[in-house]
């Protein structure tokens, strides 16, 4: 039995039309929650909301980098519900483009989406959360918030910052009636990871087969059942990366030991995606096959 009662809870999930976000919404709705599926793709958000079990769901289009749109989002929640029981900061992005050739604009966009937008959303949601009898904030961070990923330094920077911010916010808000915690998943089989594999992103995260969105959802439910600052979908991996960071100066020597294993893991993952019809090889390069 779940210790957290989802019944009639108003739960807002950013990035709600993505692989992890939509899986969260399905789990929350199955427990009786009213889900607000927020995504930059309004049509996909509405489709996810329409397909959820139960009633009272809504799919809402919102560009979380547009402050006016974010304010309008929470104004709408205020008008429709008068409270927010759970805010899930789940939106995120990454890029396989290397740091030395990236545009400054792309760096700013990734930092703003991954780091700034969850902080803004959490701050704007405070009045609605205070109107709840059991307010929670859950943020999807990443093991990349502990362990540096050489090929994706902007993603790493954003997640290091997000982890620290949410630890601080969790400490600050606890005595104010709002429980905040984060989940730190490793590589998860979503469209974002598939794109990264196709683009030749960080092979270090493919030491083991990627986990599924359901594994991240289980960590979120665990965090709701037993509030704490952090929860991990794969505790064994979290212990390994935390141990590795005890001596960060050894990382340049350790990385080559894992690089070949990671490269083999990427090759296996791409082949698995090909068998599932999610990628194809064209002109000696991989490309995504868009799902219907």
N, C-alpha and C positions, 0 to 999 in steps of 0.2 A: 504494500500500500504506500502511496506517495504521501509524504508528510506535508506537502504544500497543496492547499485546496485551490484548484484552478477555477472552480465554479464561479461564473459571473465576473471573473477578474477582467479588467480592461488591460490588455497587454499590447504594447506597440513594439514592432520589430522593424528596425531599419535594415535595408538590404533584404527586405522580406520576400522578394521574388526570386532570390538566388537559391543555390542548392542547400546551403545550411539554413538560411532564413526561412525558406518555405517548409523545410523539415521541422523547424521549431514551431512554426505556426500550426502545422498539422497536429503536432503533439499537444500544443496548448489547447487548440480547439477541441480535440478529442477528450480533454479533461473538463470541458465546459466553459473555457474562457471565451471572451469576445476579442478577436484579434484585429489589430489595425496594421495592415500589411503596407509598409512604406517602402517605396522604391522609386528610383529615377525613371523607370519604365512604368508609366501609369497603367498601360494595358495589361502588362504581365502581373502587376500588383493586383489589379481587379480580378484577373483570372484565378490567381492563387486564392484570393478571398472568396470568390464565388464557389470554388471547389472544396472549401473547408466544411467539415461537419458542424452541425449546430447553427446558431443564428447570431446576428449582431455584428458580423464581421464587415470590414471595409477595406478596399484596396485604394491607396492614396498615392498619387504621383508627387514626388518632391525631390528637388535638387538640393541636397544637403549642403552644397557650397553656396547656395543663394540664401542669405540671411532673411530676406523678406519671405521667401517660401517656407523656411523653417518656422518663422514666427506665425505665419498663416496656418501651418500644420498644427501647432499647439493651440492656437486660437480655435481651430475646428474641433480639436479634442475637448477643449473646455466647453464649447457650445453643445456638443453631442453627448458628452459623458460627465462633465463636471469633475472628473478625477482621472488619474492614471495610476494603476496598481503596479505595473511592471514596465519599465523601459528597457528594451534590449538593444544596445548599440552593437549592431552586427555588420554594418556596411564596411567595405574595405576594397582595396585594389592593390595590384603590384604590377611591375614591369620588368621584363628581362633585358631591357636596354641598359647597357653598361654606363656607369657613372661618368666616365670620362668623355662620353659622347652625347649624354642626355641634354635636352634643352632645360634652361632654368625654369621655364613655365611648367614643364612636366614634373620637375622636382617639387615645385610649389604646390601643384595640384595634388600629388600623392600625399604630401605631408598634410595638406589642408583636409583632405578627405579622411585619411586614416587617423589623424591625431586631433586636429582642431574640431572637426564636425561632431565627434562624439562628446567632446567637452561642451560645445555650444548647446547641443541637444539636451545633455544632462542638466545644464544650467537653466535652460528655458523650461524644462519639465518640472523643476522644483516645486512651483506652486501647485501643480496638478498632483504631484507625488505626495505633497503634504496633506492633500484632501483625501488620501487613501488611508484606510485603517491598517494596511500592511504593505508599505511601499518598498519596492525593490528596484535596483538598477543592476543589470547584468551586461557586461561588455565582453565581446569576443576579441581577445588579444591574439596571442600566438606564441609558440615556443621561440619564434623569432624576436620576441620581446625579452628574451634571456640570452639567446645564443646568436652571435653575429653571422649573417649570411653574406658571404663575400660578394656574390654577383648581384645582390639586391640590397645595397646599403640604405637606400631611401626607405624601403619597406622596413628594414631593421630599425632605422632611426625612429620611424613613426611608432613602431610597436614597443621599442624600449621606452619612448616617451609616454605612450598610452598606458603601459603597465605601471610606470611610476605614478602617473597622474591618478589612475584609478585606485591604486593602493592608498594614496593620500586622501582622495575623496571618500573612500570607504572608511578611513579613520575619522574623518571630519564629520561625516553625515550620520554615523551610527548613533551618537547621542542626540541627534535631531530627528530620530524616528524613521530614517531611511537607510536600508541595508544595501550596500553596494559591494559587488564582487565581480571577478573576472574569470573567464574560462580561457585556458591556454592550450589550444589544440596544436598538434603537429600537422603535417601535410594531409589535406583532406580532399577526397575525390569530388571536386566541383569543377565547374567550367573554368574558374580562375586558375586552378592548378593544371588543368588540361592545356590551357593556353600557354602557361609557363613552360610546361614540358615541350610543347610544340616549338616554342620560341627559343628553347635552349637555356632555360633559367637555371636556378641553383640546384645542382645535382645532389648537394649534401643532404637535402631533405628527403631523398629517395633511398635511404639506407634500408628501409622496410617498406612493404606495400602501403600505399596511402590508406588512412582510415576512411570511414564512411560518414556522411552527415549525421546519421543516427548516433554515432559515437559521441559527436559533439553535443547533440541534443541531450543525450544521457548525462553528460557532464553538467549541462545547464540545469536539468531537473535535479541533479544531485546538489547543486549550489542553492537551488530554491528550497529543497528539502532540509538542507543543513547549511544555513548561511555562514559564509566565511569569505575571506578576502580573495582566495584563488582556488580554482579546481582545475584538474588536468584530465583530459580524455584518456591519455596513456601515461599513467604515473611512472612507469619504468623509464620512458623517454625523458620525462621531466627531471628525474633524478640524475640521469646521465648528463644532460646539458648543464644542470646546476653544478654538478661536480666538475665538469670541464671548465666552467668559468671561475673556479677557485684559482686557476693559474692561467690567465688569458694569454700571457706571453709565450706559452707553449703551443698555442693554437697553430701558428705557422708550421710547426713540426708535425702536429697531429693531423692537420687537414689532408695531406697527401695520402695518409694511411686509409682514409675513408673515401677519397675521391673516386677511385676505381669502382668501389662497391656502389657508390652513388650513381656513377655513370651506367653501371649494369642495371641498377634499379630503374633509372629513367627509360632505358631500352625495353625492359620488361613491361613497364607501365604503358608506354606507347604501343607496344604490341597488343597488350590487353585492351587498350582503347580501340585499336584497329579491329580486333575481333568483335567488339561491341558496337562497331559501326559509328564510333564517335570521332575518329580521325582517319585520314587517308594519306597515302604517300604519293606525291605528284612531283615529277621532275626532280627526283632525288631529295625532296624535302617534305616534311610533315605539315599538314594543315588540318584545322578543325572542321568537322562536319556539323553544321548547326542543327540542333534538335528541333523537331517540329513543335 
